[in-house]
Amino acid sequence: MACGSTTCSSTYVVPQIAPASPSSRDGRLAHWLASLARMYDRYLQRQELAELSDHLLKDIGVSREEARREADKPFWR
């Protein structure tokens, strides 16, 4: 997120996948794709958190250390 502003936000939107029967092949694929999209969104949010200035972190009540710990988590957690 190199946008040169402290008010940037991600433009990525997690796609909504229509529900399908979990036992069907399409249902398993839809579930897998939805999980993958959530993991990618989580990754992007953590990267944005890591790039926030100390001033903005203070505004939201998060320390630099807490932000670093969150950003260092693997995308699947």
mmCIF file of the N, C-alpha and C atoms, coordinates in Angstrom:
data_MODEL
# 
_entry.id   MODEL 
# 
loop_
_atom_site.group_PDB 
_atom_site.id 
_atom_site.type_symbol 
_atom_site.label_atom_id 
_atom_site.label_alt_id 
_atom_site.label_comp_id 
_atom_site.label_asym_id 
_atom_site.label_entity_id 
_atom_site.label_seq_id 
_atom_site.pdbx_PDB_ins_code 
_atom_site.Cartn_x 
_atom_site.Cartn_y 
_atom_site.Cartn_z 
_atom_site.occupancy 
_atom_site.B_iso_or_equiv 
_atom_site.pdbx_formal_charge 
_atom_site.auth_seq_id 
_atom_site.auth_comp_id 
_atom_site.auth_asym_id 
_atom_site.auth_atom_id 
_atom_site.pdbx_PDB_model_num 
ATOM 1   N N  . MET A 1 1  ? 0.843   -1.171  0.000  1.00 0.00 ? 1  MET A N  1 
ATOM 2   C CA . MET A 1 1  ? 0.000   0.000   0.000  1.00 0.00 ? 1  MET A CA 1 
ATOM 3   C C  . MET A 1 1  ? 0.886   1.231   0.000  1.00 0.00 ? 1  MET A C  1 
ATOM 4   N N  . ALA A 1 2  ? 1.522   1.506   -1.099 1.00 0.00 ? 2  ALA A N  1 
ATOM 5   C CA . ALA A 1 2  ? 2.370   2.673   -1.204 1.00 0.00 ? 2  ALA A CA 1 
ATOM 6   C C  . ALA A 1 2  ? 1.593   3.762   -1.926 1.00 0.00 ? 2  ALA A C  1 
ATOM 7   N N  . CYS A 1 3  ? 0.727   4.437   -1.197 1.00 0.00 ? 3  CYS A N  1 
ATOM 8   C CA . CYS A 1 3  ? -0.129  5.429   -1.841 1.00 0.00 ? 3  CYS A CA 1 
ATOM 9   C C  . CYS A 1 3  ? 0.222   6.846   -1.428 1.00 0.00 ? 3  CYS A C  1 
ATOM 10  N N  . GLY A 1 4  ? 1.145   6.995   -0.476 1.00 0.00 ? 4  GLY A N  1 
ATOM 11  C CA . GLY A 1 4  ? 1.574   8.324   -0.092 1.00 0.00 ? 4  GLY A CA 1 
ATOM 12  C C  . GLY A 1 4  ? 0.577   9.088   0.761  1.00 0.00 ? 4  GLY A C  1 
ATOM 13  N N  . SER A 1 5  ? -0.366  8.427   1.333  1.00 0.00 ? 5  SER A N  1 
ATOM 14  C CA . SER A 1 5  ? -1.378  9.084   2.148  1.00 0.00 ? 5  SER A CA 1 
ATOM 15  C C  . SER A 1 5  ? -1.699  8.206   3.347  1.00 0.00 ? 5  SER A C  1 
ATOM 16  N N  . THR A 1 6  ? -2.130  8.813   4.436  1.00 0.00 ? 6  THR A N  1 
ATOM 17  C CA . THR A 1 6  ? -2.487  8.031   5.612  1.00 0.00 ? 6  THR A CA 1 
ATOM 18  C C  . THR A 1 6  ? -3.945  7.603   5.588  1.00 0.00 ? 6  THR A C  1 
ATOM 19  N N  . THR A 1 7  ? -4.661  7.951   4.523  1.00 0.00 ? 7  THR A N  1 
ATOM 20  C CA . THR A 1 7  ? -6.072  7.593   4.450  1.00 0.00 ? 7  THR A CA 1 
ATOM 21  C C  . THR A 1 7  ? -6.349  6.535   3.395  1.00 0.00 ? 7  THR A C  1 
ATOM 22  N N  . CYS A 1 8  ? -5.334  5.834   2.935  1.00 0.00 ? 8  CYS A N  1 
ATOM 23  C CA . CYS A 1 8  ? -5.516  4.796   1.924  1.00 0.00 ? 8  CYS A CA 1 
ATOM 24  C C  . CYS A 1 8  ? -6.271  3.612   2.508  1.00 0.00 ? 8  CYS A C  1 
ATOM 25  N N  . SER A 1 9  ? -6.959  2.924   1.656  1.00 0.00 ? 9  SER A N  1 
ATOM 26  C CA . SER A 1 9  ? -7.588  1.676   2.060  1.00 0.00 ? 9  SER A CA 1 
ATOM 27  C C  . SER A 1 9  ? -7.509  0.716   0.889  1.00 0.00 ? 9  SER A C  1 
ATOM 28  N N  . SER A 1 10 ? -7.568  -0.529  1.206  1.00 0.00 ? 10 SER A N  1 
ATOM 29  C CA . SER A 1 10 ? -7.485  -1.562  0.190  1.00 0.00 ? 10 SER A CA 1 
ATOM 30  C C  . SER A 1 10 ? -8.695  -1.489  -0.732 1.00 0.00 ? 10 SER A C  1 
ATOM 31  N N  . THR A 1 11 ? -8.479  -1.745  -2.013 1.00 0.00 ? 11 THR A N  1 
ATOM 32  C CA . THR A 1 11 ? -9.579  -1.757  -2.958 1.00 0.00 ? 11 THR A CA 1 
ATOM 33  C C  . THR A 1 11 ? -9.993  -3.173  -3.295 1.00 0.00 ? 11 THR A C  1 
ATOM 34  N N  . TYR A 1 12 ? -9.347  -4.166  -2.686 1.00 0.00 ? 12 TYR A N  1 
ATOM 35  C CA . TYR A 1 12 ? -9.692  -5.555  -2.940 1.00 0.00 ? 12 TYR A CA 1 
ATOM 36  C C  . TYR A 1 12 ? -11.016 -5.884  -2.249 1.00 0.00 ? 12 TYR A C  1 
ATOM 37  N N  . VAL A 1 13 ? -11.903 -6.517  -2.974 1.00 0.00 ? 13 VAL A N  1 
ATOM 38  C CA . VAL A 1 13 ? -13.192 -6.904  -2.426 1.00 0.00 ? 13 VAL A CA 1 
ATOM 39  C C  . VAL A 1 13 ? -13.286 -8.421  -2.494 1.00 0.00 ? 13 VAL A C  1 
ATOM 40  N N  . VAL A 1 14 ? -13.602 -9.039  -1.362 1.00 0.00 ? 14 VAL A N  1 
ATOM 41  C CA . VAL A 1 14 ? -13.746 -10.487 -1.329 1.00 0.00 ? 14 VAL A CA 1 
ATOM 42  C C  . VAL A 1 14 ? -15.003 -10.866 -2.093 1.00 0.00 ? 14 VAL A C  1 
ATOM 43  N N  . PRO A 1 15 ? -14.854 -11.719 -3.121 1.00 0.00 ? 15 PRO A N  1 
ATOM 44  C CA . PRO A 1 15 ? -16.038 -12.099 -3.893 1.00 0.00 ? 15 PRO A CA 1 
ATOM 45  C C  . PRO A 1 15 ? -17.005 -12.929 -3.063 1.00 0.00 ? 15 PRO A C  1 
ATOM 46  N N  . GLN A 1 16 ? -18.279 -12.724 -3.309 1.00 0.00 ? 16 GLN A N  1 
ATOM 47  C CA . GLN A 1 16 ? -19.314 -13.502 -2.642 1.00 0.00 ? 16 GLN A CA 1 
ATOM 48  C C  . GLN A 1 16 ? -19.640 -14.702 -3.518 1.00 0.00 ? 16 GLN A C  1 
ATOM 49  N N  . ILE A 1 17 ? -19.576 -15.877 -2.925 1.00 0.00 ? 17 ILE A N  1 
ATOM 50  C CA . ILE A 1 17 ? -19.824 -17.099 -3.677 1.00 0.00 ? 17 ILE A CA 1 
ATOM 51  C C  . ILE A 1 17 ? -21.153 -17.685 -3.214 1.00 0.00 ? 17 ILE A C  1 
ATOM 52  N N  . ALA A 1 18 ? -21.986 -17.992 -4.180 1.00 0.00 ? 18 ALA A N  1 
ATOM 53  C CA . ALA A 1 18 ? -23.303 -18.543 -3.855 1.00 0.00 ? 18 ALA A CA 1 
ATOM 54  C C  . ALA A 1 18 ? -23.150 -19.877 -3.137 1.00 0.00 ? 18 ALA A C  1 
ATOM 55  N N  . PRO A 1 19 ? -23.960 -20.110 -2.118 1.00 0.00 ? 19 PRO A N  1 
ATOM 56  C CA . PRO A 1 19 ? -23.864 -21.372 -1.387 1.00 0.00 ? 19 PRO A CA 1 
ATOM 57  C C  . PRO A 1 19 ? -24.265 -22.553 -2.269 1.00 0.00 ? 19 PRO A C  1 
ATOM 58  N N  . ALA A 1 20 ? -23.577 -23.652 -2.055 1.00 0.00 ? 20 ALA A N  1 
ATOM 59  C CA . ALA A 1 20 ? -23.902 -24.887 -2.754 1.00 0.00 ? 20 ALA A CA 1 
ATOM 60  C C  . ALA A 1 20 ? -23.845 -26.009 -1.737 1.00 0.00 ? 20 ALA A C  1 
ATOM 61  N N  . SER A 1 21 ? -24.365 -27.116 -2.094 1.00 0.00 ? 21 SER A N  1 
ATOM 62  C CA . SER A 1 21 ? -24.346 -28.262 -1.184 1.00 0.00 ? 21 SER A CA 1 
ATOM 63  C C  . SER A 1 21 ? -22.900 -28.636 -0.875 1.00 0.00 ? 21 SER A C  1 
ATOM 64  N N  . PRO A 1 22 ? -22.520 -28.696 0.415  1.00 0.00 ? 22 PRO A N  1 
ATOM 65  C CA . PRO A 1 22 ? -21.143 -28.995 0.772  1.00 0.00 ? 22 PRO A CA 1 
ATOM 66  C C  . PRO A 1 22 ? -20.688 -30.375 0.314  1.00 0.00 ? 22 PRO A C  1 
ATOM 67  N N  . SER A 1 23 ? -21.637 -31.253 0.034  1.00 0.00 ? 23 SER A N  1 
ATOM 68  C CA . SER A 1 23 ? -21.253 -32.593 -0.394 1.00 0.00 ? 23 SER A CA 1 
ATOM 69  C C  . SER A 1 23 ? -21.018 -32.671 -1.901 1.00 0.00 ? 23 SER A C  1 
ATOM 70  N N  . SER A 1 24 ? -21.442 -31.669 -2.635 1.00 0.00 ? 24 SER A N  1 
ATOM 71  C CA . SER A 1 24 ? -21.252 -31.689 -4.077 1.00 0.00 ? 24 SER A CA 1 
ATOM 72  C C  . SER A 1 24 ? -19.858 -31.184 -4.439 1.00 0.00 ? 24 SER A C  1 
ATOM 73  N N  . ARG A 1 25 ? -19.419 -31.534 -5.604 1.00 0.00 ? 25 ARG A N  1 
ATOM 74  C CA . ARG A 1 25 ? -18.101 -31.069 -6.089 1.00 0.00 ? 25 ARG A CA 1 
ATOM 75  C C  . ARG A 1 25 ? -18.080 -29.546 -6.169 1.00 0.00 ? 25 ARG A C  1 
ATOM 76  N N  . ASP A 1 26 ? -19.146 -28.957 -6.686 1.00 0.00 ? 26 ASP A N  1 
ATOM 77  C CA . ASP A 1 26 ? -19.234 -27.499 -6.778 1.00 0.00 ? 26 ASP A CA 1 
ATOM 78  C C  . ASP A 1 26 ? -19.230 -26.865 -5.391 1.00 0.00 ? 26 ASP A C  1 
ATOM 79  N N  . GLY A 1 27 ? -19.887 -27.514 -4.432 1.00 0.00 ? 27 GLY A N  1 
ATOM 80  C CA . GLY A 1 27 ? -19.923 -27.005 -3.064 1.00 0.00 ? 27 GLY A CA 1 
ATOM 81  C C  . GLY A 1 27 ? -18.548 -26.999 -2.432 1.00 0.00 ? 27 GLY A C  1 
ATOM 82  N N  . ARG A 1 28 ? -17.791 -28.064 -2.640 1.00 0.00 ? 28 ARG A N  1 
ATOM 83  C CA . ARG A 1 28 ? -16.426 -28.118 -2.093 1.00 0.00 ? 28 ARG A CA 1 
ATOM 84  C C  . ARG A 1 28 ? -15.539 -27.071 -2.742 1.00 0.00 ? 28 ARG A C  1 
ATOM 85  N N  . LEU A 1 29 ? -15.678 -26.894 -4.046 1.00 0.00 ? 29 LEU A N  1 
ATOM 86  C CA . LEU A 1 29 ? -14.889 -25.886 -4.747 1.00 0.00 ? 29 LEU A CA 1 
ATOM 87  C C  . LEU A 1 29 ? -15.253 -24.479 -4.262 1.00 0.00 ? 29 LEU A C  1 
ATOM 88  N N  . ALA A 1 30 ? -16.538 -24.212 -4.097 1.00 0.00 ? 30 ALA A N  1 
ATOM 89  C CA . ALA A 1 30 ? -16.976 -22.902 -3.614 1.00 0.00 ? 30 ALA A CA 1 
ATOM 90  C C  . ALA A 1 30 ? -16.451 -22.647 -2.211 1.00 0.00 ? 30 ALA A C  1 
ATOM 91  N N  . HIS A 1 31 ? -16.492 -23.671 -1.361 1.00 0.00 ? 31 HIS A N  1 
ATOM 92  C CA . HIS A 1 31 ? -15.974 -23.532 0.005  1.00 0.00 ? 31 HIS A CA 1 
ATOM 93  C C  . HIS A 1 31 ? -14.472 -23.253 -0.016 1.00 0.00 ? 31 HIS A C  1 
ATOM 94  N N  . TRP A 1 32 ? -13.749 -23.966 -0.830 1.00 0.00 ? 32 TRP A N  1 
ATOM 95  C CA . TRP A 1 32 ? -12.294 -23.784 -0.951 1.00 0.00 ? 32 TRP A CA 1 
ATOM 96  C C  . TRP A 1 32 ? -11.965 -22.378 -1.456 1.00 0.00 ? 32 TRP A C  1 
ATOM 97  N N  . LEU A 1 33 ? -12.691 -21.922 -2.479 1.00 0.00 ? 33 LEU A N  1 
ATOM 98  C CA . LEU A 1 33 ? -12.443 -20.582 -3.023 1.00 0.00 ? 33 LEU A CA 1 
ATOM 99  C C  . LEU A 1 33 ? -12.774 -19.493 -2.008 1.00 0.00 ? 33 LEU A C  1 
ATOM 100 N N  . ALA A 1 34 ? -13.863 -19.664 -1.263 1.00 0.00 ? 34 ALA A N  1 
ATOM 101 C CA . ALA A 1 34 ? -14.232 -18.682 -0.236 1.00 0.00 ? 34 ALA A CA 1 
ATOM 102 C C  . ALA A 1 34 ? -13.169 -18.641 0.856  1.00 0.00 ? 34 ALA A C  1 
ATOM 103 N N  . SER A 1 35 ? -12.663 -19.796 1.250  1.00 0.00 ? 35 SER A N  1 
ATOM 104 C CA . SER A 1 35 ? -11.600 -19.847 2.261  1.00 0.00 ? 35 SER A CA 1 
ATOM 105 C C  . SER A 1 35 ? -10.342 -19.158 1.759  1.00 0.00 ? 35 SER A C  1 
ATOM 106 N N  . LEU A 1 36 ? -9.993  -19.412 0.520  1.00 0.00 ? 36 LEU A N  1 
ATOM 107 C CA . LEU A 1 36 ? -8.811  -18.787 -0.072 1.00 0.00 ? 36 LEU A CA 1 
ATOM 108 C C  . LEU A 1 36 ? -8.964  -17.263 -0.134 1.00 0.00 ? 36 LEU A C  1 
ATOM 109 N N  . ALA A 1 37 ? -10.155 -16.791 -0.489 1.00 0.00 ? 37 ALA A N  1 
ATOM 110 C CA . ALA A 1 37 ? -10.410 -15.354 -0.551 1.00 0.00 ? 37 ALA A CA 1 
ATOM 111 C C  . ALA A 1 37 ? -10.309 -14.719 0.833  1.00 0.00 ? 37 ALA A C  1 
ATOM 112 N N  . ARG A 1 38 ? -10.820 -15.404 1.875  1.00 0.00 ? 38 ARG A N  1 
ATOM 113 C CA . ARG A 1 38 ? -10.719 -14.884 3.247  1.00 0.00 ? 38 ARG A CA 1 
ATOM 114 C C  . ARG A 1 38 ? -9.260  -14.801 3.695  1.00 0.00 ? 38 ARG A C  1 
ATOM 115 N N  . MET A 1 39 ? -8.479  -15.820 3.356  1.00 0.00 ? 39 MET A N  1 
ATOM 116 C CA . MET A 1 39 ? -7.060  -15.811 3.741  1.00 0.00 ? 39 MET A CA 1 
ATOM 117 C C  . MET A 1 39 ? -6.314  -14.669 3.051  1.00 0.00 ? 39 MET A C  1 
ATOM 118 N N  . TYR A 1 40 ? -6.616  -14.441 1.776  1.00 0.00 ? 40 TYR A N  1 
ATOM 119 C CA . TYR A 1 40 ? -5.957  -13.360 1.044  1.00 0.00 ? 40 TYR A CA 1 
ATOM 120 C C  . TYR A 1 40 ? -6.359  -12.000 1.619  1.00 0.00 ? 40 TYR A C  1 
ATOM 121 N N  . ASP A 1 41 ? -7.634  -11.844 1.955  1.00 0.00 ? 41 ASP A N  1 
ATOM 122 C CA . ASP A 1 41 ? -8.109  -10.595 2.552  1.00 0.00 ? 41 ASP A CA 1 
ATOM 123 C C  . ASP A 1 41 ? -7.426  -10.356 3.898  1.00 0.00 ? 41 ASP A C  1 
ATOM 124 N N  . ARG A 1 42 ? -7.296  -11.407 4.690  1.00 0.00 ? 42 ARG A N  1 
ATOM 125 C CA . ARG A 1 42 ? -6.620  -11.313 5.991  1.00 0.00 ? 42 ARG A CA 1 
ATOM 126 C C  . ARG A 1 42 ? -5.164  -10.875 5.797  1.00 0.00 ? 42 ARG A C  1 
ATOM 127 N N  . TYR A 1 43 ? -4.501  -11.452 4.802  1.00 0.00 ? 43 TYR A N  1 
ATOM 128 C CA . TYR A 1 43 ? -3.117  -11.075 4.489  1.00 0.00 ? 43 TYR A CA 1 
ATOM 129 C C  . TYR A 1 43 ? -3.020  -9.590  4.144  1.00 0.00 ? 43 TYR A C  1 
ATOM 130 N N  . LEU A 1 44 ? -3.918  -9.119  3.285  1.00 0.00 ? 44 LEU A N  1 
ATOM 131 C CA . LEU A 1 44 ? -3.887  -7.699  2.886  1.00 0.00 ? 44 LEU A CA 1 
ATOM 132 C C  . LEU A 1 44 ? -4.134  -6.774  4.075  1.00 0.00 ? 44 LEU A C  1 
ATOM 133 N N  . GLN A 1 45 ? -5.084  -7.118  4.924  1.00 0.00 ? 45 GLN A N  1 
ATOM 134 C CA . GLN A 1 45 ? -5.378  -6.290  6.091  1.00 0.00 ? 45 GLN A CA 1 
ATOM 135 C C  . GLN A 1 45 ? -4.180  -6.216  7.029  1.00 0.00 ? 45 GLN A C  1 
ATOM 136 N N  . ARG A 1 46 ? -3.504  -7.331  7.214  1.00 0.00 ? 46 ARG A N  1 
ATOM 137 C CA . ARG A 1 46 ? -2.332  -7.347  8.100  1.00 0.00 ? 46 ARG A CA 1 
ATOM 138 C C  . ARG A 1 46 ? -1.184  -6.529  7.516  1.00 0.00 ? 46 ARG A C  1 
ATOM 139 N N  . GLN A 1 47 ? -1.032  -6.564  6.207  1.00 0.00 ? 47 GLN A N  1 
ATOM 140 C CA . GLN A 1 47 ? 0.010   -5.749  5.589  1.00 0.00 ? 47 GLN A CA 1 
ATOM 141 C C  . GLN A 1 47 ? -0.294  -4.262  5.761  1.00 0.00 ? 47 GLN A C  1 
ATOM 142 N N  . GLU A 1 48 ? -1.552  -3.892  5.613  1.00 0.00 ? 48 GLU A N  1 
ATOM 143 C CA . GLU A 1 48 ? -1.943  -2.494  5.810  1.00 0.00 ? 48 GLU A CA 1 
ATOM 144 C C  . GLU A 1 48 ? -1.718  -2.068  7.255  1.00 0.00 ? 48 GLU A C  1 
ATOM 145 N N  . LEU A 1 49 ? -2.045  -2.932  8.206  1.00 0.00 ? 49 LEU A N  1 
ATOM 146 C CA . LEU A 1 49 ? -1.826  -2.641  9.618  1.00 0.00 ? 49 LEU A CA 1 
ATOM 147 C C  . LEU A 1 49 ? -0.340  -2.399  9.881  1.00 0.00 ? 49 LEU A C  1 
ATOM 148 N N  . ALA A 1 50 ? 0.514   -3.222  9.290  1.00 0.00 ? 50 ALA A N  1 
ATOM 149 C CA . ALA A 1 50 ? 1.965   -3.093  9.495  1.00 0.00 ? 50 ALA A CA 1 
ATOM 150 C C  . ALA A 1 50 ? 2.502   -1.771  8.943  1.00 0.00 ? 50 ALA A C  1 
ATOM 151 N N  . GLU A 1 51 ? 1.828   -1.216  7.957  1.00 0.00 ? 51 GLU A N  1 
ATOM 152 C CA . GLU A 1 51 ? 2.301   0.015   7.319  1.00 0.00 ? 51 GLU A CA 1 
ATOM 153 C C  . GLU A 1 51 ? 1.757   1.293   7.962  1.00 0.00 ? 51 GLU A C  1 
ATOM 154 N N  . LEU A 1 52 ? 0.854   1.159   8.923  1.00 0.00 ? 52 LEU A N  1 
ATOM 155 C CA . LEU A 1 52 ? 0.302   2.352   9.574  1.00 0.00 ? 52 LEU A CA 1 
ATOM 156 C C  . LEU A 1 52 ? 1.373   3.069   10.392 1.00 0.00 ? 52 LEU A C  1 
ATOM 157 N N  . SER A 1 53 ? 1.269   4.373   10.448 1.00 0.00 ? 53 SER A N  1 
ATOM 158 C CA . SER A 1 53 ? 2.199   5.173   11.241 1.00 0.00 ? 53 SER A CA 1 
ATOM 159 C C  . SER A 1 53 ? 1.912   4.986   12.727 1.00 0.00 ? 53 SER A C  1 
ATOM 160 N N  . ASP A 1 54 ? 2.872   5.330   13.556 1.00 0.00 ? 54 ASP A N  1 
ATOM 161 C CA . ASP A 1 54 ? 2.685   5.231   15.000 1.00 0.00 ? 54 ASP A CA 1 
ATOM 162 C C  . ASP A 1 54 ? 1.498   6.079   15.464 1.00 0.00 ? 54 ASP A C  1 
ATOM 163 N N  . HIS A 1 55 ? 1.316   7.225   14.832 1.00 0.00 ? 55 HIS A N  1 
ATOM 164 C CA . HIS A 1 55 ? 0.205   8.111   15.180 1.00 0.00 ? 55 HIS A CA 1 
ATOM 165 C C  . HIS A 1 55 ? -1.142  7.426   14.930 1.00 0.00 ? 55 HIS A C  1 
ATOM 166 N N  . LEU A 1 56 ? -1.291  6.790   13.769 1.00 0.00 ? 56 LEU A N  1 
ATOM 167 C CA . LEU A 1 56 ? -2.549  6.112   13.455 1.00 0.00 ? 56 LEU A CA 1 
ATOM 168 C C  . LEU A 1 56 ? -2.760  4.884   14.339 1.00 0.00 ? 56 LEU A C  1 
ATOM 169 N N  . LEU A 1 57 ? -1.689  4.169   14.638 1.00 0.00 ? 57 LEU A N  1 
ATOM 170 C CA . LEU A 1 57 ? -1.812  3.024   15.538 1.00 0.00 ? 57 LEU A CA 1 
ATOM 171 C C  . LEU A 1 57 ? -2.296  3.483   16.912 1.00 0.00 ? 57 LEU A C  1 
ATOM 172 N N  . LYS A 1 58 ? -1.752  4.616   17.380 1.00 0.00 ? 58 LYS A N  1 
ATOM 173 C CA . LYS A 1 58 ? -2.174  5.152   18.675 1.00 0.00 ? 58 LYS A CA 1 
ATOM 174 C C  . LYS A 1 58 ? -3.664  5.512   18.629 1.00 0.00 ? 58 LYS A C  1 
ATOM 175 N N  . ASP A 1 59 ? -4.118  6.060   17.502 1.00 0.00 ? 59 ASP A N  1 
ATOM 176 C CA . ASP A 1 59 ? -5.536  6.421   17.346 1.00 0.00 ? 59 ASP A CA 1 
ATOM 177 C C  . ASP A 1 59 ? -6.456  5.213   17.508 1.00 0.00 ? 59 ASP A C  1 
ATOM 178 N N  . ILE A 1 60 ? -6.033  4.065   17.033 1.00 0.00 ? 60 ILE A N  1 
ATOM 179 C CA . ILE A 1 60 ? -6.887  2.880   17.122 1.00 0.00 ? 60 ILE A CA 1 
ATOM 180 C C  . ILE A 1 60 ? -6.561  2.020   18.338 1.00 0.00 ? 60 ILE A C  1 
ATOM 181 N N  . GLY A 1 61 ? -5.623  2.473   19.148 1.00 0.00 ? 61 GLY A N  1 
ATOM 182 C CA . GLY A 1 61 ? -5.315  1.784   20.398 1.00 0.00 ? 61 GLY A CA 1 
ATOM 183 C C  . GLY A 1 61 ? -4.493  0.526   20.242 1.00 0.00 ? 61 GLY A C  1 
ATOM 184 N N  . VAL A 1 62 ? -3.619  0.513   19.245 1.00 0.00 ? 62 VAL A N  1 
ATOM 185 C CA . VAL A 1 62 ? -2.769  -0.651  18.994 1.00 0.00 ? 62 VAL A CA 1 
ATOM 186 C C  . VAL A 1 62 ? -1.313  -0.206  19.074 1.00 0.00 ? 62 VAL A C  1 
ATOM 187 N N  . SER A 1 63 ? -0.507  -0.944  19.809 1.00 0.00 ? 63 SER A N  1 
ATOM 188 C CA . SER A 1 63 ? 0.909   -0.595  19.899 1.00 0.00 ? 63 SER A CA 1 
ATOM 189 C C  . SER A 1 63 ? 1.642   -1.101  18.658 1.00 0.00 ? 63 SER A C  1 
ATOM 190 N N  . ARG A 1 64 ? 2.822   -0.567  18.415 1.00 0.00 ? 64 ARG A N  1 
ATOM 191 C CA . ARG A 1 64 ? 3.636   -1.005  17.283 1.00 0.00 ? 64 ARG A CA 1 
ATOM 192 C C  . ARG A 1 64 ? 3.944   -2.502  17.432 1.00 0.00 ? 64 ARG A C  1 
ATOM 193 N N  . GLU A 1 65 ? 4.226   -2.949  18.642 1.00 0.00 ? 65 GLU A N  1 
ATOM 194 C CA . GLU A 1 65 ? 4.534   -4.358  18.897 1.00 0.00 ? 65 GLU A CA 1 
ATOM 195 C C  . GLU A 1 65 ? 3.320   -5.247  18.591 1.00 0.00 ? 65 GLU A C  1 
ATOM 196 N N  . GLU A 1 66 ? 2.126   -4.824  19.006 1.00 0.00 ? 66 GLU A N  1 
ATOM 197 C CA . GLU A 1 66 ? 0.914   -5.596  18.716 1.00 0.00 ? 66 GLU A CA 1 
ATOM 198 C C  . GLU A 1 66 ? 0.668   -5.679  17.203 1.00 0.00 ? 66 GLU A C  1 
ATOM 199 N N  . ALA A 1 67 ? 0.884   -4.564  16.516 1.00 0.00 ? 67 ALA A N  1 
ATOM 200 C CA . ALA A 1 67 ? 0.708   -4.541  15.061 1.00 0.00 ? 67 ALA A CA 1 
ATOM 201 C C  . ALA A 1 67 ? 1.718   -5.461  14.390 1.00 0.00 ? 67 ALA A C  1 
ATOM 202 N N  . ARG A 1 68 ? 2.952   -5.457  14.871 1.00 0.00 ? 68 ARG A N  1 
ATOM 203 C CA . ARG A 1 68 ? 3.987   -6.313  14.294 1.00 0.00 ? 68 ARG A CA 1 
ATOM 204 C C  . ARG A 1 68 ? 3.647   -7.787  14.507 1.00 0.00 ? 68 ARG A C  1 
ATOM 205 N N  . ARG A 1 69 ? 3.201   -8.129  15.733 1.00 0.00 ? 69 ARG A N  1 
ATOM 206 C CA . ARG A 1 69 ? 2.827   -9.524  16.013 1.00 0.00 ? 69 ARG A CA 1 
ATOM 207 C C  . ARG A 1 69 ? 1.683   -9.987  15.112 1.00 0.00 ? 69 ARG A C  1 
ATOM 208 N N  . GLU A 1 70 ? 0.692   -9.127  14.933 1.00 0.00 ? 70 GLU A N  1 
ATOM 209 C CA . GLU A 1 70 ? -0.444  -9.480  14.077 1.00 0.00 ? 70 GLU A CA 1 
ATOM 210 C C  . GLU A 1 70 ? 0.001   -9.638  12.621 1.00 0.00 ? 70 GLU A C  1 
ATOM 211 N N  . ALA A 1 71 ? 0.834   -8.726  12.137 1.00 0.00 ? 71 ALA A N  1 
ATOM 212 C CA . ALA A 1 71 ? 1.296   -8.778  10.767 1.00 0.00 ? 71 ALA A CA 1 
ATOM 213 C C  . ALA A 1 71 ? 2.184   -9.988  10.502 1.00 0.00 ? 71 ALA A C  1 
ATOM 214 N N  . ASP A 1 72 ? 2.860   -10.479 11.530 1.00 0.00 ? 72 ASP A N  1 
ATOM 215 C CA . ASP A 1 72 ? 3.758   -11.633 11.372 1.00 0.00 ? 72 ASP A CA 1 
ATOM 216 C C  . ASP A 1 72 ? 3.023   -12.975 11.382 1.00 0.00 ? 72 ASP A C  1 
ATOM 217 N N  . LYS A 1 73 ? 1.748   -12.977 11.701 1.00 0.00 ? 73 LYS A N  1 
ATOM 218 C CA . LYS A 1 73 ? 0.997   -14.239 11.710 1.00 0.00 ? 73 LYS A CA 1 
ATOM 219 C C  . LYS A 1 73 ? 0.881   -14.783 10.282 1.00 0.00 ? 73 LYS A C  1 
ATOM 220 N N  . PRO A 1 74 ? 0.887   -16.097 10.144 1.00 0.00 ? 74 PRO A N  1 
ATOM 221 C CA . PRO A 1 74 ? 0.687   -16.663 8.814  1.00 0.00 ? 74 PRO A CA 1 
ATOM 222 C C  . PRO A 1 74 ? -0.729  -16.375 8.312  1.00 0.00 ? 74 PRO A C  1 
ATOM 223 N N  . PHE A 1 75 ? -0.901  -16.300 7.029  1.00 0.00 ? 75 PHE A N  1 
ATOM 224 C CA . PHE A 1 75 ? -2.190  -15.895 6.445  1.00 0.00 ? 75 PHE A CA 1 
ATOM 225 C C  . PHE A 1 75 ? -3.318  -16.866 6.773  1.00 0.00 ? 75 PHE A C  1 
ATOM 226 N N  . TRP A 1 76 ? -3.012  -18.096 7.087  1.00 0.00 ? 76 TRP A N  1 
ATOM 227 C CA . TRP A 1 76 ? -4.079  -19.071 7.365  1.00 0.00 ? 76 TRP A CA 1 
ATOM 228 C C  . TRP A 1 76 ? -4.585  -19.009 8.799  1.00 0.00 ? 76 TRP A C  1 
ATOM 229 N N  . ARG A 1 77 ? -3.970  -18.197 9.660  1.00 0.00 ? 77 ARG A N  1 
ATOM 230 C CA . ARG A 1 77 ? -4.422  -18.096 11.048 1.00 0.00 ? 77 ARG A CA 1 
ATOM 231 C C  . ARG A 1 77 ? -5.184  -16.820 11.282 1.00 0.00 ? 77 ARG A C  1 
# 
